[in-house]
Amino acid sequence: MSQRPAGVDLRVSVGALQLKNPIIAASGTFGYGIEFTPMVDLNRLGAMVVKGLSLAPMAGAPPPRICETSSGMVNAIGLQNIGARAFVAEKLPELRRRNATVVANVFGCTISDYVEVIRILEDAEGVAAYELNISCPNVEHGGAEFGVDPVLTAQVVQAARKAARRPLWVKLSPNVNRIGLTASAAESSGADALVIANTYPALCIDAHNRRSRLGSTTGGLSGPAIKPITMRLVYEASKVIKIPIIGLGGIESPIDVIEYMLAGASAVEIGTANFVDPRATEEVLKGLERWCEDNKITVISKLRGGIEVAETASR
């Protein structure tokens, strides 16, 4: 019988932030975290990202908001949230009591929106880092997304960096020709880590009534279907930047976590799997420890960037 290691060190570093393991609950799939407390011990997770917070409350998109697809789902929630001030007053105290490592997802339609949300959160205790959602239309520039134009990416990240004392993660859009350009723009403007990536634009049609299956017509595709595409983005970005990457897209098993880390991720976020099984984050974490034991991995962080690339493929 093979000898198993005495234990597995699951700790990872995302810049200056030390996490007890690489499992993070993704924004928009985990509510404000409190909704999951009957099923998940928040303190066991590496971290959790709350749903996006804006300056003022938002009602979100018209229903229906979610459509199941082959190997995933398309959603159009419309960034519904209670606003940054209400989050600080109503949700954050309970998250502190639960000893959760809280990352606040921040978004806006102008650069000043991002800055103001961060300023509200800066005065609150219990937030470990910020995750900047830059897949939002900049109304001051004709609706172009902050995340698809490296110049706009640099501007919003630089402004957020000046306003934030805490670590700043930037959640990139996958809707670019070269992920390295926006990744480099975010890094050079002060990002401490990158989250790769957000959902992919998608459309679901009901053939019987000839209408979209979503109230807002189009939405964002997530789930296992996007995993190979997003993993390539993680790999490509890791070759041009030095700051940590958090992989996000189609993760639902321990093997998925390992593969993302081999591609270059320091940690991962679990999203759509939470809709399938509310306990997905903890279940993946348990399975991850077992996998490492079975494969004699004693320090999981050493797997980062461990993909072996054939010589012909690297030329």
N, C-alpha and C positions, 0 to 999 in steps of 0.2 A: 504494500500500500504506500502511495506517495505521501511525503511529509508536507503538511500544509503550513504556511507561515503563521506565526503567532498572532498576527493581526494585520489589518490593512489601514494605511494612512490615507484617508480620503480627503484630507485638507487640500485646498487650492487657494491660490492668490489671484485676485483680479485687481491688478495694480496694488494700491495700498490696502485694499480691503481683503481681509483674510476670511475665507468661508470654511465651515467645518466639512463641507462636501460640495461637489460640483452641481448639485441639483437645485435649480431655481424655478419657481412657478412663474409662468409668463404672464405679462400684462394682458388684460382683456379676457383671460380665460379662468381667472381665479378670484374675480370680484375684488373686494377690498381685503380678502384674506379671511375676514371674520366669518363669512358664510361657510367656509370649509372647516372651521374648528371642530364641529361634531365628528368629522371623519379624518382629519389630518392634524398631527402635532406640528404646528408651524415652527416650533423651536428645533425640530429635527432636520428641517430643510436647510440647504446652504443659504438660501434667501428666497424672498417672494417679491414680485413686482406688482404693485397695485394697478388697477385699471387707470387709464390715462386721466390726468387731472388738468383742467383748464381754469382760466381765471374766473369765469362765471359758470354756473350750472348749465348743462346741455341736455336737451330732451332726447337726442339721438335720432336715428333714421326711422321711417315708418315701417311697421311690420308687413310681411314676415321678414325676419332678420337673419335667419340661418337656413341653409339648404344643404342637405347631405349629398355628397358626390362619391364617385368611385375613389376609394382610398383617401378620403378627406371630406372637407366641407367648405362651403363658401359662406362668408358672413358679411353682413353690412349692419353693424351695430350703430355706427354713426357717432362713436366716441361719447356715448351717453355717460354722464358722471355728475356728481353732486357739487363739483367745484372744489378748489384747493382749500378754501377757508373752512367749509363744512367738513372736509376730510380731516383736517387738523383737529377740529373740535369734537367730531362725532366718532371717527374711526380709529385714529392714531392712538388714543389712550388705551383702547382695548388691545391693540397690537403690541403696545409696550408691555402690557400685563402678560401677554402670551410669550414674551421674549423672542418675538419674531425679528429676523433681520429684514428690514423693510427698505425696498427700493421704490422710490416714487417716480412713476412715469409722467412726464411733463410734455404738454403740447400747446400749440397756439397757431393763430393765423397770421401773426406778425411777430417780429423779433421781440418787440416790447412785451407781447403776451407771455412768451417764454420767460423773460426776465422777471416779470411781475409774479408769476407762479412760483418761481424759485425763491424770490424774496419772501413770499408768504411762508414757504416751507423752511427757509433758513432759520426762522424764529421758533420753529417747533423742535421738540426733542423726540428722538426715536426714529429718525430717517437716516439710513446708512449711506445712501447714494442716490443720485438722480439718473433716470434713463430718459434721454431726450428723444422723443418720437419726431423725427424730421420728415416723415412721409405725409406731411400736411401741406395743403396749398397755401402759398404766400399771397395773400390778397393784395399786397402792395406791389407785387410783381406779376400781375395778370393771372394769378392762380397757379404759377409754376411751383412744383413741389420743392421744398428745401432740400430734400434728399436726392434729387436727380441732377442738380446743378452744383458742381463742386464749389463755385463761388458763393452761392447761397448757403451751402453746407458750412463753409468756413465762417461766414458772417454770423449765423445763428449760434454755432458752437463757441465762437470767440466771445459773443455777448453773454452766453450762459456761463462760460468759464469765469468771466469777470464777476458775475453775480453769485457764484457758488463757491462755498468753502469746502463742501463735501465732494467726494469722487463723482466724476461725470462720465456716464456711459452714453454712447450715441447709438441709437437703433437705426441702422441703415435700411434704405429701400433696395429691393433686389432689381428694380426696374431701370437698370443702367447697363450700358454696353461694357464698361470696364469698372468693376467694383473697386479696383485699386485707386482710381482717381478720387472717388468720394471718401474712401477709407483714409487715404493720405491727407486729404483736406481736413478731415475731422481730427486726425492725429496732430497735425501741425498747428491746429487752432486750439488745442488744449484738452482734447478728449483723453480720459484715463483708460477707457476700454471701448470696444465696439460690440454691438449686438447685431449679428448677421443671421437672418434678415427678417424683414416684415413680410406680409403676405403678398401674393401675386394677383394682379387684376384678373377677374374672371366673371363669367356670365352663365347663368342657368336659366333655360327656357322651358316652360310647360307647353308641350306640343299640342295639348288639347285646347287650351284657351289662348295660345300664342302670346303669352305674357311672360315676363320674367318671374322667376320663383321668389324673387326678393322685392321688397317694397321700394327700394332705391335703385332698382334695375341691376346694377353691377355691384360686385363685392370683392372680397379678398379670399383667395384659395389658400388653405392650410391643410396640414395633415401629412400622412405618409407619402402622398404623391409628390410632394415638393422636396422630400429629403435629399435625393441625389443631386438636385439642382442647387440647393442651398449649400450642401456640403462642398460643392465645387467653389462656390463663392467664398466660403471660409478658407479653403485651401489657397485660392488665388490671393485673397487679402493678406493671409499670413506671410506671403512671400515678399510683401512690400511694406509692411508696417512692423513696428516693434512692440506696440502696446497690446494687451491681452484681447482676445476675441471670445465672445460668448456665442455659441452656436444655437440657432433656433430654427426649427422646421422639421416636423414629422417624427419627433422623438417620442417613442412609446415603450422602449425596452432598454435593458442595460447595454446590449450590443450597440444600439444606436448612440448611446453616450460615448462608448469607447471609440466608435468610428469617427465621431465628430472631434474627439480629442486627438486622435491620430492625424486628422486633417489639419489640426492647428488650433483648436479651441481649448481654452483653459477651463471653461465651464459650459453648461448648457441650460437652456430654458425649455420647460415642458409646457405646451399649450393645448392643442386640440385634444390630446389624450385625456385632459381633465374633464372633457365633455362625455367621453366614453366611460371613464371610471374616475369619480371624484377623488379616489385614493391613489391615483396614478403616480403622483410625485413620490409618495412614500414607498409604493410598491417597486418602482424603478430603483429607488435608493437601496432597498433591501436586496434586490436582485443584483445590483451593481457590486455590493460588498461580497456577495457569494461568488460572482463571476471572477472578481479579483483574487479571492482565495483559491478558487479552482485552478486559476491560471498563474498562480504564484506571483501576482503583482502586489508588491508590498507598499509602494508609494505611487498613487494614481497620477499625480502631477507629472511624473516622468514620462507618461505616455504622450504628452502634448507634442504634436508635430512629428510623431514617430512613423509616419507613412514611409514605406520604402518604394521609391520611384525608380523604374528601370532607366538605364542610361539613355536609351533612344527616346524615352518619353520626356526626359528633362531637357533635351536639346532644343 
